[in-house]
Amino acid sequence: MKVLSAQQIREADAFTIVNEPIASIDLMERASNAFVDQFQLIFKSKSKVYIFAGTGNNGGDALAIARILSELKWECDCYVVGNLEKGSNDFKINLSRLDKVQPIHSARDFPELLEGEIVIDGMFGSGLSRPLEGLSVQLIEYLNNTKTIKVSIDIASGLFADKSSTEGAIAFQPNHTFSFQLPKLVFFLPENEKLVGKFHVLPIGLDESFIEEQETAFHFLESKDVSGLIPLRKRFTHKKEVGSLRIIGGSKGMIGAVVLATKAAIQAGVGLVDVCVPSCGLDVMQLAVPEAMVLPDEEDALISSIAPFAGAMVIGPGMSTQPEAVLALEKLLQRIDQPIVLDADAINIVARNPELVSLLPKESILTPHPGEFKRLAGDSQQFG
């Protein structure tokens, strides 16, 4: 699934409106119905719902959702923040379709919210370009501090779609975000965990051909994308028919990393697993994972050489970044042209020796945690 920018999504909206064709208010209605369908899948009991709308199109979605939920016998109170007269056209249309809204002019207008009630946030959408201020901040801080269940329409109010929020900026903290058509890039940034909750992607019928033509560096991998790559096993499958793997790593005091990687490989179903560890790790590996074949290095405390291998290779867990390990990895990269998996210290070695990047075989896989990624690519704020 592609992850597009807010601008690209707006262009997809506009293209769909012109080429389906469909009126923008009808597209909003379609999105709002998709939201309500998902909402009712998650929330079975009809708790009281409080909906907070802004005056832009995200607020228009909120008003439509309030109307649809009310028609489905949910008890809904709808509040609007902002000048109703300056609302978008689609906001005003949905405002006219709703029996009652309660404007918020000051903190005195905030409703009392009880634990277990549901708050739907539709104040600001993906077009937000600057931090919130004033009454909106007061309201969001108030809502965040309640013990309600919180849901955001498309994106949490106060959160930018394509970049990290300004440090100290206030944003709504949902338990769920219902994102229309595609996920937003910021959903995948760890600092935004509290500002996204669990996200759900809701198809709303934007033009697929237009989306397919959009260029992006970001994609969201789903189960359906990889399920076809995993073959079904026959009843009498032999271990040599389901792949072989060599894991290289470990150093004195860090053999556990290789133990965990080996157990994971066997649990995942690799037919044959052998492990290259320093000699100090031989007994540990034989006792911890007897299914694996252990190939001890000549050195006792660290990896000093890595031989090419015809099967898959994982290199790095617990390997250390000592000069001998660096040289062993460099010599291997000079001799192979098959994809490999680099983990942990193999990534740290490449980060410290960037000239090795050009030696990495095409389609190799790197598995960094945030600290390793920062060493390899730099601080993420440089890209925000």
N, C-alpha and C positions, 0 to 999 in steps of 0.2 A: 504494500500500500504506500503510495507516495505521500510525503509530507511537504505540503506547499506553503508558501508564504501567505500572509493575510491579503496582500495585494493580488496574488494569483487566485485566491479563493473568491475575492470580489469580482475578478474578471470572469471566473467560471460562472458565478451567479449571473452576471450581465449577459454572457454568451448564451446561457440556458434560457434566460428570459426572452431573448431575441429569436433564438433558433428552435426552441421547442415547438411553438412559442408558448409562453405562460406569463401572465401578469405577475409583477413582483409581489403583490399582496397574496396571490394564490400560491406562489412559491413559499411565502412565509407561512401560510396556512398548512402547507404540506410538511414543512419543517416542524411546526408546532404539533401536528398530529403524530409525527414520528417521535417527538419528545414524550408526548403523553403515553404512547404505546409502550415505550421503554420504561417510563415512570411506573406504569401499572404492573409491569413485569417484576419490578423490584419491590414496590410497596403494595402489599396486599390489603392491609387494613386501612380504612379511610380516616387516618389522622387528620387533624385540621392543618390546612396548608396556608402559609403566608407567602405571597408573591410580591417581590420588590422589583419594580420596573424603572428603567431610565426612560428618556424621551427619544432615543434613537431607535434603530431597527432591532437591536437586542431587546429594548423595551417593548417594541411591537410584538416580538415573539412572546414575551412574558404575558402581555395582555391577552393574546390569542390562547395561550396555554391556560390562563385563568378561566377564560370563557369555556374552553373545552372541558376542563376538569369539573367546572361547576355543572355543566350539562350532564356529566357522568356521576353527579351526586356527591362529589367531593366538596367539603366545606372549605371555601376559599375566601380569603381577604386579600385584596390587591392594593398595594401602595405604590405611589409614583413619586420619584425624586426628580426635580427639575421643573422647568417652565413648560406646562402643557401646550401653550400656544406656539412654542418654538420646536415642537416635536416634528419628527420626519413624517412624510405623507402616510406611510404605512402604519406608523404609530398612531396617527390621528384616526385612520380608518378603523383600526382595532379598538381604539378608545371609544369610538361611537358605537361599536358592537357590544360593549361591555356595560352591564347595568350600573355598576358602581365602582369607583376607585376612590382611594383616600390619599390626597396629596400630603407630602411631608414637607413642612416648612421649617421645622426646627426639631431638636431632640425631644421636645414635649410630645411630638406626634408619633414617636416610636411606640409600637404596640408591645404589650407585655407578652412574652413568649415562654411557654412551658416546656419542660423536658419531654422529648418524644414527638413534639410537633415538627412539622416539616417547613423549611424555608427554601424557597426557590429564588435564586439570584438572577435577575435579568436587567441589571442596571447599566453595565457597560460591556461592550463586545470586543471582538478581535481588532477593531480599528483604533483602539486606545493608543495614544502616542506620547502621553505625558502622565506623570504621577497624579493620583487623585488628591483633592484638597477639600477643605471646608466641610459642609454637611455630609457629603458622601463618605468621607473618612470617618466621621463620627458614627454614621449608621453602620458601616462595615465593621468597625471596632465593636460596636454594640452587638451585632449579629454574631460575630466570631466568638464572643464571650458567653453566648447562650448555649444551653445544652440541647439544642434542636438538632434535627437531621438536616443537613444542608446539601443543596443541589444547585449547580450552576448551569445556565443555558449557554452552550457552545464553549465558553471560557469564563473563568472566574473574573469578576469585576476587579479591576486594578492590575490584572496580569497582562503583560504585553504578549502578543502571539509569537513574535520572532526573536525576542531577546530577553535576557534576564532583567528583572525589575531593578530599579534604582535601589541601592542599599537603604534600608529604613522605610521604603515605601509600603503603604498599606494595601492589602488585597484580601478579598473574600477567601475563606478557607473551607471549601466544600468537602463533603464526604464522597460526592459523585460529581463528575463533569460529563454532560451529554454533548459531545462535539458533533457538529453537523458535517457529514460527508467524509471528512478526513481528520486525523489528529493534528494538533498544533505542535510545532517544534519544541516549544517550552515545556510540553508535557514530559519530555525525556531528560530534562535537566534536574539533577538531584536536589538542588536548592529549592526547587518548586514543589517538592512532594506535598507539603501541606496546602498548597494553592491549587492542587489538581484533584487529590483524592484518587478514587478509582475512575478511570475515564472509559466512556462507552462511545463508540463511533456509530452514528446513525446515518444511513444512506437517505438522502432527500431528493435523489433524482437529478443531481447536477450532470451536465453533459459529459459522458465518459470519454468521448473522443477528444474533447478539449483538454480534459485532465491528462489523458494519455500523452498529448503533445507537449505538456509543460515540462521544462527542464528543472531538475532538482538534484541536489547532492544527498538528499535524505529520504530514506525509505523505512517503513515500519514492517518488520517481518512477523507474519502471522503463522499460526499452526498449519493452516491450509497450504502455505507456501512451501513447507518442508515435509509435510506428511507423505507426499508422493515420492520423496527421495528415500524413504525407509521401506525396503522390500519386505514382503511377508515371508516368513520362514516356513519351509516345508517340515513335515513331521520328522523326517530323518536327515535333517541338515547336519552336516559335519562341521566342526569348528573351523576347518581350513577354508570353508566356503563362505564364511561370514566376516572376513577381514582380519588383518593383522596390524598390530600397532607396536611401536617402540617408544617408550617414555624415557627421556634422558634428564636427569637432574639429581638433586640432593647434594648435601655437603654435611660435614660433621655438625651435628646439632639440628639439621634441617631435613632429615630423612622422612619425617612425617608428611611433608608436602608431597613427596613422591608416592607414599603409601596411599594418601587420599586420592591422588590422580589415578593410580592404578585401580583402586577399588571402584572409582567412578567409571573407568573404561570397561571393567568387567560387568558392572551393573548395567551399563548401556548396551551390552551385548556383543562386544568385540570378541571374535573367536579366539585369537591368539594374542597374548600380551607379553612382551618381554621388556625388561627394565634395566637400564644402565645406571648404576649408582657407584659412588666411591666404595672402596672395599669395606669401609666401616659400616656400610648400610646393608651388607649381605645378609647377616643373621636377622636383622630387623625385617627386611622384606620377605625372607623365606618364612618367618613366623607369622607376619601380619597378613600376607597375601600369598598363600602357598600355590594358588592357581597360576601365578605369574612365573615366568622364567627370568632369573636374575643374572645379569652379566656384569660382574664387578670390574671397576676400573683398576688400573695398575696403582693409582694413587689411593691412599687410605682416606684422605679427608675431603677431596673434591674431585670433580670431573676434569680430566686432563686431555681426553680425546673422545671424538664422536665419529663413528664410522657411518657411512651412508647405509641406507636401509631401503629395501624395495617396497615396503608397506608404508603406512602412515606414520608420521613422527610428531611427537610432542616434546618440546625442549624447553627447559627452564625452571620448573618448580623446585625451589630450594637449592638451585645450582650454585649460587654465590656469584659475585662479580670479580673474583680474584683473577689476576692476569692469566693463569693457566686455563680457566674457564672461558675467558674472552678469546684466547687464541684457539681453543678447541672449537668454539662456535664459528669463528672467522674461517678456519680451515674447512669446516663442513660446508658453509655457504659458498665457498669457492668451488666446491666439488659437486654440488647437486643442482638440479633444475626442476625438481618436483615441489609442489606446495607443501609447506610444513606449518605446524602450529607453534607459535612462540608465546610462552607464558612467563609471568613472574620475572625471574632474573634474566632470562633471555631478552625480554623487553627492556629491562634496565641496562643491559649491556649495549643494546642497539641505541638507546637514548644517550648513553655516554660516548658512544662511538658512531656518530651519524654517518660516517663513511660506509658503514655496513648496510645502510638502507638500500643502496643500489644493488647489493648482492642478494637481497631477499627474493626468492623465487616468486613469480607471478602467482596470484590467487592464494598466497599464504594468508594465514589467519593469526591475528594478534588478539590476546584476551586480557587487556589491562584492567586493573581496578583503578579508581579515580586518581590515586597517587602516581601509579605507573603511567597512566595516560598523560598526566600533567608533566612528568619528566620527559615524555616522548614528544608531546605536541605543544607544551607551554601552558600557561595559565588560561583557563577558559574565558576569563574576563577580556583577554585580548581579542576575542572573537565576538563578544557581546556588543 
